[in-house]
Amino acid sequence: MNDKSLRDLRRPSRPVSGKPPKITFPCRYPLKVVGDAAEDFAAVVCQIVSRHDPEFDAAAMQVVDSRNGRFQSVRLTIRATGEAQLQALFVELKATGRVHMVV
């Protein structure tokens, strides 16, 4: 094996610039929305997401309950068109008062 093909895992493979990686829009953008468990939580998330992405496929959404059943996470993928769309989506989700985290 050639020594040049090995990489030193203690050092980053590319320089760290301190800036987050840029996203190229439009793109598929996975989200996980976490909130208090309720029968209508996924429906509320779906309504909000549909307003920001008219092509959103609700059938592909996954709802996962936490171990103790107190929280739910809704996993979905949207077609992100830009930073403004994502920011508006995050703001509207948080404004419900039911969403604790969007990842």
N, CA, C and O atoms as a MOPAC input file, in Angstrom:
PM7 MOZYME 1SCF
protein

 N      0.84100 1    -1.17900 1     0.00000 1
 C      0.00000 1     0.00000 1     0.00000 1
 C      0.88100 1     1.23500 1     0.00000 1
 O      1.88300 1     1.28900 1     0.71300 1
 N      0.52600 1     2.18400 1    -0.76400 1
 C      1.26200 1     3.43000 1    -0.90100 1
 C      0.94200 1     4.34300 1     0.28100 1
 O     -0.23000 1     4.50500 1     0.62400 1
 N      1.94700 1     4.94000 1     0.90800 1
 C      1.73900 1     5.81700 1     2.05100 1
 C      0.88200 1     7.03300 1     1.70500 1
 O      0.19200 1     7.57100 1     2.57000 1
 N      0.92200 1     7.46400 1     0.45600 1
 C      0.14600 1     8.63100 1     0.05600 1
 C     -1.35000 1     8.34200 1     0.02500 1
 O     -2.16300 1     9.26500 1     0.07100 1
 N     -1.71500 1     7.05800 1    -0.05400 1
 C     -3.13500 1     6.72100 1    -0.07700 1
 C     -3.73500 1     6.70800 1     1.33200 1
 O     -4.95400 1     6.65300 1     1.49700 1
 N     -2.87200 1     6.75800 1     2.33600 1
 C     -3.34900 1     6.78500 1     3.71000 1
 C     -3.57200 1     8.22200 1     4.14400 1
 O     -2.87900 1     9.14100 1     3.70800 1
 N     -4.53000 1     8.38700 1     4.99100 1
 C     -4.86500 1     9.73000 1     5.43300 1
 C     -4.70800 1     9.77600 1     6.95100 1
 O     -5.09300 1     8.83300 1     7.64200 1
 N     -4.15800 1    10.84000 1     7.46200 1
 C     -4.00300 1    11.01000 1     8.90100 1
 C     -5.34300 1    11.47300 1     9.46100 1
 O     -5.77100 1    12.59300 1     9.18200 1
 N     -6.01000 1    10.63300 1    10.24400 1
 C     -7.33200 1    10.93500 1    10.75900 1
 C     -7.31500 1    11.99600 1    11.85300 1
 O     -8.36600 1    12.50100 1    12.24600 1
 N     -6.12700 1    12.33800 1    12.34500 1
 C     -6.03400 1    13.37900 1    13.36800 1
 C     -6.11800 1    14.76400 1    12.76500 1
 O     -6.37100 1    15.73400 1    13.48000 1
 N     -5.91200 1    14.87600 1    11.47100 1
 C     -5.97500 1    16.16700 1    10.80000 1
 C     -7.11000 1    16.15500 1     9.79100 1
 O     -7.32900 1    15.13900 1     9.13100 1
 N     -7.83800 1    17.25500 1     9.65400 1
 C     -8.90000 1    17.29700 1     8.65100 1
 C     -8.33600 1    17.13400 1     7.24900 1
 O     -7.22500 1    17.58000 1     6.96300 1
 N     -9.09800 1    16.49900 1     6.38500 1
 C     -8.63200 1    16.24900 1     5.02000 1
 C     -8.60600 1    17.53300 1     4.19500 1
 O     -7.87400 1    17.61800 1     3.20900 1
 N     -9.39600 1    18.52900 1     4.58700 1
 C     -9.35200 1    19.82700 1     3.90600 1
 C     -9.32600 1    20.91600 1     4.96800 1
 O     -9.77800 1    20.69300 1     6.09100 1
 N     -8.82100 1    22.05600 1     4.64000 1
 C     -8.71500 1    23.11400 1     5.63400 1
 C    -10.08700 1    23.54200 1     6.15600 1
 O    -11.06300 1    23.60600 1     5.41000 1
 N    -10.13200 1    23.82600 1     7.43300 1
 C    -11.36900 1    24.28600 1     8.06300 1
 C    -11.39700 1    25.79800 1     7.95900 1
 O    -10.50100 1    26.47600 1     8.46200 1
 N    -12.42900 1    26.33400 1     7.30500 1
 C    -12.48500 1    27.77000 1     7.08700 1
 C    -13.33600 1    28.47700 1     8.13600 1
 O    -13.34200 1    29.70700 1     8.19300 1
 N    -14.05200 1    27.72500 1     8.96400 1
 C    -14.90600 1    28.33600 1     9.96200 1
 C    -16.29500 1    28.64700 1     9.44000 1
 O    -17.17200 1    29.04000 1    10.20900 1
 N    -16.50900 1    28.47700 1     8.13900 1
 C    -17.80900 1    28.73200 1     7.54000 1
 C    -18.52800 1    27.40200 1     7.32400 1
 O    -17.89900 1    26.40500 1     6.96800 1
 N    -19.84800 1    27.38400 1     7.53700 1
 C    -20.57600 1    26.14500 1     7.27500 1
 C    -20.61300 1    25.85600 1     5.77500 1
 O    -20.50200 1    26.77200 1     4.96000 1
 N    -20.77000 1    24.58600 1     5.41300 1
 C    -20.82200 1    24.27300 1     3.98900 1
 C    -22.04800 1    24.91900 1     3.35100 1
 O    -23.11400 1    24.99500 1     3.96300 1
 N    -21.88300 1    25.37600 1     2.13400 1
 C    -22.99200 1    26.02000 1     1.43200 1
 C    -23.86800 1    24.96000 1     0.78400 1
 O    -23.39000 1    23.91700 1     0.33800 1
 N    -25.16100 1    25.25200 1     0.74300 1
 C    -26.12200 1    24.35600 1     0.12100 1
 C    -26.41900 1    24.89900 1    -1.26800 1
 O    -26.60800 1    26.10200 1    -1.44900 1
 N    -26.45800 1    24.02400 1    -2.22300 1
 C    -26.82200 1    24.41500 1    -3.57600 1
 C    -28.31600 1    24.19500 1    -3.75200 1
 O    -28.80100 1    23.06600 1    -3.66700 1
 N    -29.04000 1    25.27700 1    -3.99900 1
 C    -30.48500 1    25.21000 1    -4.16700 1
 C    -30.82400 1    25.17300 1    -5.64800 1
 O    -30.07800 1    25.72400 1    -6.45700 1
 N    -31.92300 1    24.54400 1    -6.02400 1
 C    -32.83800 1    23.73700 1    -5.22500 1
 C    -32.22000 1    22.38000 1    -4.91000 1
 O    -31.34000 1    21.89500 1    -5.62200 1
 N    -32.70500 1    21.77900 1    -3.82100 1
 C    -32.20000 1    20.47500 1    -3.41300 1
 C    -33.23800 1    19.77000 1    -2.54600 1
 O    -34.18900 1    20.38100 1    -2.05900 1
 N    -33.02800 1    18.47800 1    -2.37100 1
 C    -33.84900 1    17.71600 1    -1.42800 1
 C    -33.25500 1    17.97600 1    -0.05300 1
 O    -32.04400 1    17.86000 1     0.13800 1
 N    -34.10700 1    18.32900 1     0.90800 1
 C    -33.63600 1    18.76300 1     2.21100 1
 C    -34.36100 1    17.96900 1     3.29500 1
 O    -35.54700 1    18.20200 1     3.52700 1
 N    -33.68000 1    17.04100 1     3.96200 1
 C    -34.33000 1    16.24100 1     5.00600 1
 C    -34.49600 1    17.05200 1     6.29000 1
 O    -33.62400 1    17.83900 1     6.65800 1
 N    -35.61400 1    16.85000 1     6.95700 1
 C    -35.91400 1    17.52700 1     8.21700 1
 C    -36.43100 1    16.53100 1     9.22900 1
 O    -37.05000 1    15.52700 1     8.87700 1
 N    -36.16900 1    16.82400 1    10.49200 1
 C    -36.79500 1    16.10100 1    11.58700 1
 C    -37.38900 1    17.15800 1    12.50400 1
 O    -36.67700 1    18.01800 1    13.02200 1
 N    -38.70600 1    17.08500 1    12.70100 1
 C    -39.42800 1    18.04600 1    13.52600 1
 C    -39.85700 1    17.31300 1    14.79700 1
 O    -40.58300 1    16.32100 1    14.73200 1
 N    -39.40300 1    17.80900 1    15.95500 1
 C    -39.67500 1    17.15100 1    17.23100 1
 C    -40.62000 1    18.01000 1    18.05500 1
 O    -40.42800 1    19.21800 1    18.19400 1
 N    -41.65400 1    17.35400 1    18.60400 1
 C    -42.60600 1    18.06400 1    19.44000 1
 C    -43.29500 1    17.12200 1    20.40300 1
 O    -43.01100 1    15.92400 1    20.42800 1
 N    -44.20500 1    17.67100 1    21.19700 1
 C    -44.96700 1    16.85200 1    22.13700 1
 C    -45.86100 1    15.88400 1    21.36300 1
 O    -46.45700 1    16.25200 1    20.35200 1
 N    -45.94800 1    14.65700 1    21.84400 1
 C    -46.76600 1    13.64400 1    21.18700 1
 C    -48.23900 1    14.02500 1    21.27400 1
 O    -48.74600 1    14.36100 1    22.34500 1
 N    -48.91100 1    13.96800 1    20.13900 1
 C    -50.35100 1    14.23000 1    20.05700 1
 C    -50.86600 1    13.60600 1    18.77200 1
 O    -50.11000 1    13.42300 1    17.81700 1
 N    -52.14000 1    13.28200 1    18.74600 1
 C    -52.71400 1    12.64200 1    17.56300 1
 C    -52.61100 1    13.51000 1    16.31800 1
 O    -52.47300 1    12.98900 1    15.21100 1
 N    -52.67700 1    14.83300 1    16.48300 1
 C    -52.68300 1    15.72300 1    15.32600 1
 C    -51.33500 1    16.39600 1    15.05500 1
 O    -51.25200 1    17.26800 1    14.19000 1
 N    -50.29000 1    16.01300 1    15.77000 1
 C    -48.99700 1    16.67800 1    15.59400 1
 C    -48.48100 1    16.53600 1    14.16400 1
 O    -48.06400 1    17.52300 1    13.55900 1
 N    -48.50300 1    15.32600 1    13.62100 1
 C    -48.00900 1    15.10600 1    12.26100 1
 C    -48.84500 1    15.88500 1    11.24400 1
 O    -48.30100 1    16.40700 1    10.27100 1
 N    -50.15500 1    15.96800 1    11.45700 1
 C    -51.02900 1    16.70400 1    10.53500 1
 C    -50.70800 1    18.19500 1    10.54400 1
 O    -50.70900 1    18.83700 1     9.49400 1
 N    -50.43400 1    18.74900 1    11.72500 1
 C    -50.07900 1    20.16600 1    11.83200 1
 C    -48.76600 1    20.42700 1    11.09500 1
 O    -48.65700 1    21.39600 1    10.34400 1
 N    -47.78200 1    19.57400 1    11.30800 1
 C    -46.49300 1    19.71400 1    10.62700 1
 C    -46.68900 1    19.62000 1     9.11600 1
 O    -46.11200 1    20.40700 1     8.36500 1
 N    -47.49600 1    18.66600 1     8.66800 1
 C    -47.75700 1    18.46300 1     7.24800 1
 C    -48.40100 1    19.70200 1     6.61900 1
 O    -48.01500 1    20.10300 1     5.52100 1
 N    -49.37000 1    20.30900 1     7.29500 1
 C    -50.03000 1    21.50800 1     6.78200 1
 C    -49.03500 1    22.64800 1     6.60200 1
 O    -49.04000 1    23.33100 1     5.57800 1
 N    -48.19100 1    22.84800 1     7.59400 1
 C    -47.21300 1    23.93900 1     7.52400 1
 C    -46.20100 1    23.68900 1     6.41200 1
 O    -45.90100 1    24.58700 1     5.62500 1
 N    -45.67900 1    22.47500 1     6.35000 1
 C    -44.67800 1    22.14700 1     5.33200 1
 C    -45.27400 1    22.29000 1     3.93200 1
 O    -44.59800 1    22.76100 1     3.01700 1
 N    -46.51900 1    21.89300 1     3.76300 1
 C    -47.17700 1    21.98400 1     2.45200 1
 C    -47.31800 1    23.42800 1     1.98100 1
 O    -47.29200 1    23.69200 1     0.77900 1
 N    -47.46500 1    24.35800 1     2.90800 1
 C    -47.54000 1    25.77300 1     2.52800 1
 C    -46.20300 1    26.28400 1     1.98100 1
 O    -46.17100 1    27.18200 1     1.13900 1
 N    -45.11600 1    25.71000 1     2.46200 1
 C    -43.78500 1    26.16200 1     2.05000 1
 C    -43.20900 1    25.34400 1     0.88600 1
 O    -42.28200 1    25.78700 1     0.20700 1
 N    -43.76500 1    24.15200 1     0.66600 1
 C    -43.34800 1    23.30700 1    -0.44900 1
 C    -44.59400 1    22.64500 1    -1.03900 1
 O    -45.00300 1    21.58200 1    -0.57300 1
 N    -45.19700 1    23.25500 1    -2.04800 1
 C    -46.42300 1    22.71700 1    -2.63200 1
 C    -46.26700 1    21.30700 1    -3.21100 1
 O    -47.25700 1    20.59300 1    -3.36800 1
 N    -45.04000 1    20.90300 1    -3.52800 1
 C    -44.79000 1    19.56700 1    -4.08400 1
 C    -44.51100 1    18.52900 1    -2.99400 1
 O    -44.16800 1    17.39000 1    -3.31200 1
 N    -44.64800 1    18.89400 1    -1.73400 1
 C    -44.33700 1    18.00600 1    -0.61000 1
 C    -45.17700 1    16.73300 1    -0.67300 1
 O    -46.39000 1    16.79100 1    -0.87700 1
 N    -44.52600 1    15.58000 1    -0.49700 1
 C    -45.18800 1    14.27800 1    -0.51500 1
 C    -45.39600 1    13.79800 1     0.91600 1
 O    -44.47700 1    13.27000 1     1.54200 1
 N    -46.60700 1    13.98500 1     1.42800 1
 C    -46.92100 1    13.61300 1     2.81000 1
 C    -46.87600 1    12.09900 1     3.01600 1
 O    -46.68700 1    11.63700 1     4.14100 1
 N    -47.04500 1    11.33200 1     1.96100 1
 C    -47.02600 1     9.87200 1     2.08200 1
 C    -45.64200 1     9.35200 1     2.48800 1
 O    -45.53000 1     8.26500 1     3.05500 1
 N    -44.60400 1    10.11500 1     2.20100 1
 C    -43.23700 1     9.70100 1     2.54000 1
 C    -42.83700 1    10.11800 1     3.95600 1
 O    -41.73100 1     9.81100 1     4.40200 1
 N    -43.72000 1    10.80800 1     4.65900 1
 C    -43.43300 1    11.27900 1     6.01500 1
 C    -43.41700 1    10.09500 1     6.98800 1
 O    -44.20700 1     9.16100 1     6.85400 1
 N    -42.51700 1    10.14600 1     7.95800 1
 C    -42.44500 1     9.09900 1     8.98900 1
 C    -42.64700 1     9.74600 1    10.35500 1
 O    -42.06900 1    10.79400 1    10.64400 1
 N    -43.46200 1     9.12300 1    11.18400 1
 C    -43.69100 1     9.59900 1    12.54200 1
 C    -43.12300 1     8.55300 1    13.49700 1
 O    -43.47800 1     7.37600 1    13.43500 1
 N    -42.23500 1     9.00500 1    14.38100 1
 C    -41.58600 1     8.10700 1    15.33300 1
 C    -41.84100 1     8.62100 1    16.74300 1
 O    -41.55400 1     9.77800 1    17.05200 1
 N    -42.37700 1     7.76200 1    17.59100 1
 C    -42.61000 1     8.12700 1    18.98900 1
 C    -41.33400 1     7.92500 1    19.79300 1
 O    -40.53300 1     7.03800 1    19.49700 1
 N    -41.15400 1     8.75400 1    20.80900 1
 C    -39.99600 1     8.58900 1    21.69700 1
 C    -40.19900 1     7.32100 1    22.53100 1
 O    -41.29000 1     6.75000 1    22.55800 1
 N    -39.16800 1     6.90500 1    23.18700 1
 C    -39.20100 1     5.67900 1    23.97800 1
 C    -40.30900 1     5.70500 1    25.02900 1
 O    -41.00500 1     4.71000 1    25.22900 1
 N    -40.46800 1     6.83700 1    25.69300 1
 C    -41.48600 1     6.92400 1    26.74000 1
 C    -42.82200 1     7.46500 1    26.23100 1
 O    -43.77700 1     7.56800 1    27.00100 1
 N    -42.89900 1     7.81200 1    24.94000 1
 C    -44.14500 1     8.25500 1    24.34200 1
 C    -44.49100 1     9.71800 1    24.57400 1
 O    -45.57900 1    10.16200 1    24.20600 1
 N    -43.59300 1    10.46000 1    25.17100 1
 C    -43.87000 1    11.86500 1    25.45800 1
 C    -43.67900 1    12.76100 1    24.23300 1
 O    -44.37200 1    13.76700 1    24.08500 1
 N    -42.74800 1    12.40000 1    23.36400 1
 C    -42.42900 1    13.20600 1    22.18600 1
 C    -42.65100 1    12.40400 1    20.91200 1
 O    -42.68800 1    11.17300 1    20.92600 1
 N    -42.79800 1    13.13800 1    19.80700 1
 C    -42.85400 1    12.54200 1    18.47900 1
 C    -41.88300 1    13.28200 1    17.58700 1
 O    -41.67900 1    14.48700 1    17.73000 1
 N    -41.28300 1    12.54500 1    16.66200 1
 C    -40.48600 1    13.20100 1    15.63500 1
 C    -41.11500 1    12.87100 1    14.29100 1
 O    -41.47200 1    11.72600 1    14.01200 1
 N    -41.24000 1    13.88700 1    13.48000 1
 C    -41.77600 1    13.74100 1    12.14100 1
 C    -40.60700 1    13.91700 1    11.19100 1
 O    -39.98700 1    14.98000 1    11.14700 1
 N    -40.31200 1    12.88300 1    10.43700 1
 C    -39.19100 1    12.90700 1     9.50000 1
 C    -39.73500 1    13.06000 1     8.09400 1
 O    -40.63400 1    12.32900 1     7.67900 1
 N    -39.18300 1    14.01400 1     7.36900 1
 C    -39.69400 1    14.31500 1     6.03600 1
 C    -38.60300 1    14.92400 1     5.19800 1
 O    -37.55100 1    15.30900 1     5.70900 1
 N    -38.85600 1    15.01300 1     3.89900 1
 C    -37.91800 1    15.64000 1     2.97400 1
 C    -38.69600 1    16.63100 1     2.11900 1
 O    -39.74600 1    16.30700 1     1.56500 1
 N    -38.16100 1    17.84100 1     2.02400 1
 C    -38.79800 1    18.86300 1     1.19900 1
 C    -37.88600 1    19.20900 1     0.03500 1
 O    -36.72400 1    18.80500 1    -0.01000 1
 N    -38.43200 1    19.95800 1    -0.89600 1
 C    -37.62800 1    20.52300 1    -1.98000 1
 C    -37.31400 1    21.95400 1    -1.56600 1
 O    -38.15700 1    22.84500 1    -1.66900 1
 N    -36.09900 1    22.15800 1    -1.10200 1
 C    -35.67700 1    23.48200 1    -0.63500 1
 C    -35.28700 1    24.33400 1    -1.82800 1
 O    -34.51700 1    23.91000 1    -2.69000 1
 N    -35.83500 1    25.55400 1    -1.86300 1
 C    -35.55100 1    26.45600 1    -2.97100 1
 C    -34.63400 1    27.60700 1    -2.57900 1
 O    -34.11700 1    28.31400 1    -3.44400 1
 N    -34.42800 1    27.80000 1    -1.26100 1
 C    -33.54100 1    28.87700 1    -0.83600 1
 C    -33.56800 1    29.07400 1     0.66800 1
 O    -34.39700 1    28.50300 1     1.37700 1
 N    -32.63900 1    29.89800 1     1.13700 1
 C    -32.52200 1    30.18900 1     2.56500 1
 C    -33.80300 1    30.81900 1     3.11900 1
 O    -34.22900 1    30.50100 1     4.22900 1
 N    -34.41200 1    31.71100 1     2.34000 1
 C    -35.62400 1    32.40100 1     2.80300 1
 C    -36.76000 1    31.40400 1     3.04500 1
 O    -37.49400 1    31.52700 1     4.02500 1
 N    -36.90400 1    30.42700 1     2.16300 1
 C    -37.93700 1    29.41300 1     2.33500 1
 C    -37.70100 1    28.61300 1     3.61500 1
 O    -38.62900 1    28.40100 1     4.39600 1
 N    -36.47300 1    28.17400 1     3.82800 1
 C    -36.15700 1    27.38600 1     5.02500 1
 C    -36.37900 1    28.19500 1     6.29700 1
 O    -36.94400 1    27.68900 1     7.26600 1
 N    -35.94100 1    29.43700 1     6.29700 1
 C    -36.10500 1    30.29100 1     7.47800 1
 C    -37.59000 1    30.50100 1     7.78500 1
 O    -37.99900 1    30.41600 1     8.94300 1
 N    -38.39300 1    30.77200 1     6.76600 1
 C    -39.83500 1    30.97600 1     6.96800 1
 C    -40.49800 1    29.70400 1     7.48300 1
 O    -41.38900 1    29.77200 1     8.33000 1
 N    -40.07800 1    28.55200 1     6.98600 1
 C    -40.61200 1    27.27100 1     7.45300 1
 C    -40.27300 1    27.05700 1     8.91700 1
 O    -41.14600 1    26.69600 1     9.70700 1
 N    -39.01500 1    27.27400 1     9.29300 1
 C    -38.60000 1    27.09500 1    10.68500 1
 C    -39.36700 1    28.02800 1    11.60900 1
 O    -39.79800 1    27.61400 1    12.68500 1
 N    -39.54300 1    29.27800 1    11.20400 1
 C    -40.25800 1    30.25500 1    12.02900 1
 C    -41.70700 1    29.82700 1    12.23200 1
 O    -42.22300 1    29.89200 1    13.34800 1
 N    -42.36500 1    29.39200 1    11.16300 1
 C    -43.76200 1    28.98800 1    11.28800 1
 C    -43.91600 1    27.72800 1    12.13200 1
 O    -44.86800 1    27.61800 1    12.90400 1
 N    -42.99700 1    26.78000 1    11.99800 1
 C    -43.06500 1    25.57000 1    12.82400 1
 C    -42.90300 1    25.91700 1    14.30500 1
 O    -43.66000 1    25.43200 1    15.14600 1
 N    -41.91900 1    26.75400 1    14.62000 1
 C    -41.69200 1    27.14100 1    16.01800 1
 C    -42.84600 1    27.97000 1    16.57600 1
 O    -43.12700 1    27.90600 1    17.77300 1
 N    -43.52200 1    28.75100 1    15.72100 1
 C    -44.62000 1    29.62700 1    16.16500 1
 C    -45.83900 1    28.82400 1    16.62300 1
 O    -46.71600 1    29.37700 1    17.28600 1
 N    -45.91300 1    27.54800 1    16.28800 1
 C    -47.05300 1    26.74900 1    16.74000 1
 C    -47.03200 1    26.55400 1    18.24300 1
 O    -48.07100 1    26.30500 1    18.85400 1
 N    -45.85300 1    26.66600 1    18.84400 1
 C    -45.71500 1    26.41700 1    20.27500 1
 C    -45.66800 1    24.93200 1    20.59600 1
 O    -45.50900 1    24.55100 1    21.75600 1
 N    -45.80500 1    24.10300 1    19.59100 1
 C    -45.81500 1    22.65400 1    19.77700 1
 C    -44.50100 1    22.00900 1    19.35300 1
 O    -44.21500 1    20.86900 1    19.71900 1
 N    -43.71200 1    22.73600 1    18.59000 1
 C    -42.45600 1    22.20700 1    18.06400 1
 C    -41.32900 1    22.61800 1    19.00000 1
 O    -41.15500 1    23.79900 1    19.30100 1
 N    -40.57000 1    21.63800 1    19.45500 1
 C    -39.44200 1    21.91500 1    20.35000 1
 C    -38.13000 1    22.08100 1    19.58600 1
 O    -37.24600 1    22.82700 1    20.00900 1
 N    -38.01000 1    21.37300 1    18.44700 1
 C    -36.74600 1    21.38500 1    17.73900 1
 C    -36.97200 1    21.01100 1    16.27800 1
 O    -37.79600 1    20.15300 1    15.96200 1
 N    -36.22800 1    21.66600 1    15.39700 1
 C    -36.20600 1    21.29200 1    13.97900 1
 C    -34.75100 1    21.01800 1    13.63000 1
 O    -33.89100 1    21.88700 1    13.77200 1
 N    -34.49100 1    19.81000 1    13.17600 1
 C    -33.13600 1    19.39000 1    12.84700 1
 C    -33.07000 1    19.05500 1    11.37200 1
 O    -32.01100 1    18.67400 1    10.87200 1

